[in-house]
Amino acid sequence: MRYQKIVPGIFRLRPNRFIAHVETSEGLVICHVKNTGRCQELLIDGAKVYLEESKNPARKTKFDLVAVEKGSLLINMDSQAPNKAAAEYLPTLLPDLTLLRPETRFGNSRFDFYAEAAGERWFIEVKGVTLEREGVALFPDAPTLRGTKHLRELCQCLDQGYRACILFIIQMTGVDYFSPNTETDPDFSAALKEAAERGVQLAAMDCLVTPCSMTVRKEIAIHLHN
């Protein structure tokens, strides 16, 4: 997936979860943050960030904040990017793919993708990962009741004859492995381990990130005990 027009800047302030103040060559601008998570370890005063300029003149904000530098890492923090990257990658994950449909309901959940491949029916949930600590990619960065609910309903998919997968799209390159963030959300961590034991497929992919693009690169190891 690619962005159209990228502008570099320096992050200064995030007065609420939707907007940020960023210094650019045009001066201080107010931009939309395309990630409502905490991102406390990313959006710190002085961090170099990258903004996508909107083509819509009617918007209140001219820019979207899409990526940030954290030390030697360039991290895409656009919450819409993982699904776009996953859609490009899923034909590789599921050979003989004949159908890929986004946003499909099952029970009380709406999963990111429904797929049919090699005679099997799949429900796939995608989770974007922006949190990194000492070379480990972690999810979630805040407690997620919705994420835990998705895992339990993926198990229900198995009970009804579907295949099920949770796909972690790690929005950076350079991590050693992925783990659930047990310290932040022990319920999600326990649900992920149970889902794996029940037969839900787990996959974690890192991404090649540039200021103007994000592409799935390769699969990395998953450690369920971090």
C-alpha positions in Angstrom: 0.0 0.0 0.0 1.2 3.5 -0.8 0.5 7.1 0.2 0.2 9.9 -2.3 2.0 12.9 -0.9 4.2 12.7 2.2 5.4 15.7 4.2 8.0 15.3 7.0 7.6 17.1 10.3 8.5 17.2 14.0 5.9 16.1 16.5 5.2 18.6 19.3 1.8 17.9 21.0 -1.2 15.6 21.0 -4.0 17.4 22.9 -6.4 14.6 22.3 -6.3 11.2 20.6 -7.6 12.5 17.3 -5.2 15.4 16.5 -1.5 16.3 16.8 0.5 19.5 16.5 3.4 19.1 14.1 6.1 21.5 12.9 6.6 21.4 9.1 8.2 23.6 6.5 4.8 25.4 6.4 5.0 26.1 10.1 3.0 24.5 12.9 0.1 22.5 11.6 -2.8 20.6 13.2 -3.1 17.1 11.7 -5.4 14.1 12.1 -3.8 11.1 14.0 -4.8 7.9 12.1 -4.5 5.8 15.3 -6.6 6.3 18.4 -4.4 4.1 20.5 -2.1 5.5 23.2 1.1 5.5 21.2 2.8 7.1 24.2 6.2 5.6 23.4 6.0 6.9 19.8 4.5 10.4 19.9 7.0 12.2 22.1 8.1 15.8 21.7 10.8 16.1 19.0 10.0 12.8 17.2 10.3 12.9 13.4 7.0 12.1 11.8 5.5 11.8 8.4 2.2 13.3 7.3 0.1 12.5 4.2 -1.4 15.6 2.6 -5.1 15.3 1.9 -6.6 16.1 -1.5 -9.9 17.0 0.1 -10.1 20.8 0.4 -13.2 20.5 2.6 -11.4 18.7 5.4 -10.8 20.5 8.7 -7.2 19.1 8.8 -5.0 19.2 5.8 -2.7 16.3 7.0 -2.9 12.8 8.4 -0.1 11.5 10.7 0.9 8.1 9.3 4.4 7.2 10.4 7.0 8.1 13.1 10.7 7.4 13.8 11.6 5.6 17.0 15.3 5.4 17.2 16.4 3.4 14.2 12.9 2.1 13.6 10.4 3.7 11.2 7.0 2.7 12.4 3.8 3.1 10.4 1.0 4.0 12.9 -1.9 4.3 10.4 -4.6 2.0 11.8 -6.1 1.6 8.3 -2.8 0.4 6.8 -2.7 -3.2 8.2 -5.9 -4.2 6.5 -4.8 -2.7 3.2 -1.4 -4.5 3.5 -3.1 -7.7 4.5 -5.4 -7.6 1.5 -2.3 -7.5 -0.7 -0.7 -10.4 1.2 -3.6 -12.8 1.8 -3.3 -14.4 -1.7 0.2 -15.5 -0.6 -0.9 -16.8 2.8 -3.9 -18.7 1.2 -2.9 -20.3 -2.1 -5.7 -21.0 -4.5 -7.7 -18.1 -3.1 -11.0 -17.7 -5.0 -12.8 -15.2 -2.8 -11.7 -12.5 -0.5 -14.4 -10.3 1.1 -13.8 -7.6 3.7 -15.9 -6.8 6.7 -17.9 -10.0 7.0 -20.2 -10.7 10.0 -20.2 -13.9 12.0 -22.3 -14.2 15.1 -21.8 -11.0 17.1 -18.5 -10.0 15.4 -17.6 -8.5 12.2 -14.3 -10.0 11.0 -11.8 -8.1 8.7 -12.0 -10.8 6.0 -13.9 -13.8 4.8 -12.0 -16.0 2.3 -12.4 -19.1 0.3 -9.4 -21.1 -0.8 -8.7 -24.6 -1.8 -12.2 -25.7 -0.8 -11.9 -24.2 2.7 -13.8 -21.2 4.2 -11.9 -18.8 6.4 -12.6 -16.0 8.8 -9.5 -13.7 9.3 -9.0 -11.0 11.8 -6.2 -8.5 11.3 -4.4 -6.7 14.2 -2.0 -3.9 13.6 1.1 -3.8 15.9 3.0 -0.6 16.6 4.4 -1.4 20.1 8.0 -2.5 20.3 10.1 -3.2 23.4 13.7 -4.4 23.2 13.2 -6.1 19.9 9.9 -7.7 20.7 6.6 -6.7 18.9 3.7 -6.6 21.4 -0.1 -6.5 21.1 -2.1 -4.8 22.5 -0.8 -1.5 23.7 -3.9 -1.0 25.8 -6.6 -3.4 27.1 -8.8 -4.6 24.3 -12.1 -6.2 25.2 -13.0 -6.2 21.5 -9.8 -8.1 20.6 -10.5 -10.8 23.2 -14.1 -11.1 21.9 -12.8 -11.6 18.4 -10.5 -14.5 19.6 -13.4 -16.3 21.3 -15.6 -16.0 18.2 -12.8 -17.2 15.9 -13.0 -20.4 18.1 -16.7 -20.5 17.4 -16.0 -20.4 13.7 -14.0 -23.6 14.1 -16.9 -25.2 15.8 -19.1 -24.5 12.7 -16.6 -26.0 10.2 -14.8 -22.8 9.2 -11.0 -22.2 9.3 -9.9 -19.2 11.4 -6.8 -17.0 11.5 -5.6 -14.0 13.4 -3.0 -12.1 11.5 -0.7 -9.7 13.3 0.6 -7.1 10.9 3.7 -5.6 12.5 4.0 -2.1 11.2 7.8 -2.0 11.2 10.9 -4.0 10.3 13.6 -5.1 12.8 11.8 -7.0 15.6 13.0 -10.4 16.7 9.6 -12.0 17.4 6.0 -11.3 18.4 4.3 -11.9 21.8 1.0 -11.0 23.3 1.3 -8.1 25.8 0.5 -10.1 29.0 1.4 -7.3 31.3 -1.1 -4.9 29.7 -3.9 -7.3 28.9 -3.7 -10.8 30.5 -7.2 -11.7 29.3 -6.2 -11.2 25.6 -3.0 -13.1 26.2 -4.9 -16.0 27.7 -7.5 -16.0 24.9 -4.8 -16.0 22.3 -3.1 -19.1 23.8 -6.5 -20.8 24.1 -7.3 -19.9 20.4 -4.0 -21.4 19.3 -4.7 -24.6 21.2 -8.2 -24.8 19.7 -6.8 -24.6 16.2 -7.0 -21.0 15.2 -4.1 -20.2 12.9 -1.7 -17.5 14.2 0.5 -15.5 11.9 2.8 -12.5 12.5 4.2 -10.6 9.5 6.7 -7.8 9.7 6.5 -5.0 7.1 8.9 -3.0 5.0 8.0 0.5 5.9 9.0 3.7 4.1 7.5 7.2 4.7 5.2 6.6 1.7 4.5 2.9 1.8 4.0 -0.3 3.8 4.4 -3.8 2.4 4.3 -7.2 4.1 7.8 -8.6 4.2 8.1 -11.9 6.0 6.7 -14.1 8.7 8.3 -13.8 12.2 8.2 -16.2 15.2 5.4 -16.0 17.7 6.2 -16.6 21.4 3.1 -17.0 23.4 5.0 -16.8 26.7 7.0 -13.5 26.9 
